Amino acid sequence: MNDASLRLIATGGLLVALGACTPDPDTGSDAPSASAASALPAGAERWQCGPWAARSNHRAASGDLLLALPGGEYVLDRTVSASGARYAGADGIVFWSKGDEAVLTPPGTDATVDCRPTDTSSPWLDVPDDLALRAAGNEPGWMLEIERGEAPTARLVTQYGDATVQFASVTPTDDGYIASSGTHSLRVTTERTDCRDGMSGVGFPLRVRVVVDGQRMDGCGRRYD
């Protein structure tokens, strides 16, 4: 077992699980690491734009830019600029880069934030292929991962990493998921609506409510299936 404990850190204002594996209190097995990530696509660059993690990929064949943000991926068209490469798209998104500097106007905002290159992967952008849903919230910090498949599993981390429960079998419902594991019960409700983290303002496409053992926690999330 990895002797490093799971740590929760703020990324984009939400608490997300990074670091090493944590033993599952119900089975004693190692839970999957939330930092498991796919390789960076060819030609892509990682950026940290204030609280926003971003990944840009200039596509020479089409002349546009594929921009990945915590809330989803966007195709931006190149626009006229005095210098550098400026791309714009729906929801007011603008990404303007020149060398190792860039400026981002996130979706649904009028403000711009400065971007700097980073080698750090994002738990919202660099995800394992079998991940169906990731959600997180604050006060107290929690993170939920649900895998896809015929018999999906779920992993819930609460209390800023002090408690972890692995659910071996998750049942999809019309508006989310239900699961149980030993003495623990889980009810997840998702609503497809704009959800912004109260600490950072980073936007996500899902509002997520988690009720575990009768305790309600609210946050934001994103589907990957």
C-alpha positions in Angstrom: 0.0 0.0 0.0 1.2 3.5 -0.8 2.2 5.1 2.5 1.4 8.6 1.2 -2.0 9.8 2.3 -4.6 11.3 0.1 -4.5 15.1 0.1 -7.1 17.5 -1.0 -6.0 20.8 -2.6 -8.0 23.7 -4.1 -8.0 23.7 -7.9 -10.3 26.2 -9.5 -11.8 26.8 -6.1 -13.1 23.3 -5.8 -11.5 20.6 -3.7 -10.2 17.8 -5.8 -8.4 14.7 -4.8 -4.7 14.5 -5.8 -1.8 12.5 -4.6 -1.5 8.9 -3.7 -3.9 6.0 -3.2 -6.0 5.8 0.0 -7.0 2.5 1.6 -10.7 1.8 1.4 -12.1 1.6 4.9 -14.6 -1.1 4.0 -12.3 -3.5 2.0 -8.8 -2.5 2.9 -7.9 -2.2 -0.8 -6.4 0.8 -2.4 -8.8 3.2 -4.0 -7.9 4.5 -7.5 -5.9 7.7 -7.5 -7.9 10.8 -8.6 -4.7 12.0 -10.3 -4.7 9.2 -12.8 -4.6 11.1 -16.1 -4.4 10.5 -19.8 -1.3 11.7 -21.7 -1.3 15.3 -23.0 -2.6 15.3 -26.6 0.0 16.0 -29.3 0.5 19.7 -29.8 -1.4 20.7 -26.7 -0.3 23.0 -24.0 -1.4 23.2 -20.4 -2.1 26.6 -18.8 -3.1 28.0 -15.4 -5.3 31.0 -15.9 -6.0 32.3 -12.4 -8.2 29.6 -10.9 -9.0 28.1 -14.3 -7.0 25.2 -15.6 -6.9 25.2 -19.4 -5.5 23.1 -22.2 -5.1 24.6 -25.7 -4.5 22.8 -28.9 -3.9 24.8 -32.1 -5.3 22.7 -35.0 -3.4 23.5 -38.1 -5.7 21.6 -40.5 -8.8 23.5 -39.5 -7.2 26.7 -38.3 -9.1 26.7 -35.1 -8.3 26.1 -31.4 -9.6 23.4 -29.2 -9.7 24.8 -25.7 -10.4 22.5 -22.7 -11.6 24.1 -19.5 -13.0 22.4 -16.3 -16.5 22.8 -17.6 -15.9 21.2 -21.0 -14.2 21.6 -24.4 -14.8 24.5 -26.8 -13.9 25.1 -30.4 -12.7 28.7 -31.0 -12.2 30.4 -34.3 -9.2 32.5 -35.1 -9.9 36.2 -35.2 -7.9 39.3 -36.3 -5.3 40.5 -33.8 -2.5 43.0 -33.8 -0.1 40.4 -32.5 -0.2 36.8 -31.2 -3.0 34.4 -31.9 -6.5 35.4 -30.8 -9.4 32.9 -30.8 -13.0 33.5 -29.8 -16.1 31.3 -29.5 -19.5 31.0 -28.0 -20.4 32.2 -24.5 -17.9 35.1 -24.9 -14.8 32.8 -24.6 -11.6 34.4 -25.8 -8.1 32.9 -25.7 -5.3 35.1 -26.8 -1.7 33.8 -26.7 1.7 35.1 -27.6 4.7 32.9 -26.8 4.6 31.7 -23.2 1.9 34.3 -22.2 -1.8 34.2 -22.8 -5.1 35.8 -21.7 -8.4 34.0 -21.1 -11.9 35.4 -21.0 -13.8 32.5 -19.4 -17.3 31.5 -20.6 -20.1 33.7 -19.1 -17.8 36.4 -17.8 -16.5 39.7 -19.0 -13.3 39.6 -16.9 -9.9 38.4 -18.3 -7.3 36.4 -16.5 -3.6 36.0 -17.2 -2.4 32.6 -18.1 1.0 31.0 -17.6 2.3 27.6 -18.9 2.2 24.8 -16.4 3.4 21.2 -16.3 0.8 20.3 -13.7 -2.1 18.1 -14.9 -5.6 19.0 -14.0 -8.0 16.5 -12.4 -10.8 18.1 -14.4 -9.1 17.9 -17.8 -6.7 14.9 -17.5 -9.0 12.0 -16.5 -8.8 8.2 -16.8 -10.8 6.7 -19.7 -13.2 4.9 -17.5 -14.4 8.0 -15.6 -18.1 8.9 -16.0 -18.6 11.7 -13.4 -16.4 13.8 -11.2 -17.9 16.3 -8.7 -16.6 18.3 -5.8 -17.6 20.8 -3.2 -16.4 22.9 -0.2 -17.0 23.3 3.5 -16.4 20.5 4.2 -14.3 19.6 1.2 -15.5 16.5 -0.7 -14.9 14.8 -4.0 -16.8 12.1 -5.8 -15.8 9.9 -8.7 -18.1 7.5 -10.6 -16.8 5.1 -13.2 -18.7 4.1 -16.3 -19.5 0.5 -17.3 -22.2 -2.1 -16.7 -21.4 -2.3 -13.0 -20.0 1.2 -12.2 -18.2 1.9 -9.0 -18.0 5.1 -6.9 -15.4 6.6 -4.7 -16.4 9.4 -2.2 -13.7 11.3 -0.3 -15.0 13.6 2.5 -13.6 15.8 5.3 -10.8 17.1 3.2 -9.4 13.6 2.6 -9.8 12.2 6.1 -12.6 9.8 5.1 -12.9 7.6 2.0 -15.7 5.2 1.1 -15.6 2.9 -2.0 -19.0 1.8 -3.4 -18.6 -1.5 -5.4 -21.9 -1.2 -7.2 -23.7 1.9 -8.3 -27.2 2.0 -9.9 -28.0 4.9 -12.3 -31.3 6.7 -11.8 -33.3 9.2 -13.9 -31.5 12.1 -12.1 -28.3 10.6 -10.8 -27.1 7.5 -8.9 -27.8 5.4 -5.8 -25.4 3.0 -4.0 -24.7 1.3 -0.8 -21.6 -0.2 0.9 -21.8 -1.9 4.2 -23.4 0.6 6.6 -23.0 3.4 4.1 -25.6 4.7 1.7 -25.2 7.1 -1.2 -27.6 9.2 -3.2 -26.3 11.4 -6.0 -28.5 13.9 -7.8 -27.3 15.8 -10.9 -28.9 18.8 -12.6 -27.7 20.1 -15.9 -27.4 23.8 -15.2 -24.7 26.3 -14.8 -22.9 25.8 -11.5 -20.2 28.1 -10.3 -17.9 27.5 -7.4 -18.5 30.0 -4.7 -14.8 30.4 -3.9 -13.4 30.9 -7.4 -16.2 31.4 -9.8 -15.0 28.6 -12.1 -18.0 27.2 -14.0 -19.2 23.7 -14.5 -22.1 22.2 -16.4 -23.6 20.2 -13.5 -25.0 21.0 -10.1 -24.5 18.0 -8.0 -26.0 17.0 -4.6 -24.6 14.2 -2.6 -26.4 12.6 0.4 -24.2 10.1 2.2 -25.6 8.5 5.3 -28.1 11.2 5.6 -25.6 14.1 5.3 -26.2 16.5 2.4 -23.3 18.1 0.4 -23.7 20.4 -2.6 -21.2 21.1 -5.3 -20.5 21.2 -9.0 -19.3 18.6 -11.5 -18.8 17.3 -15.0 -19.8 14.1 -16.9 -17.2 12.5 -19.1 -19.4 9.9 -20.8 
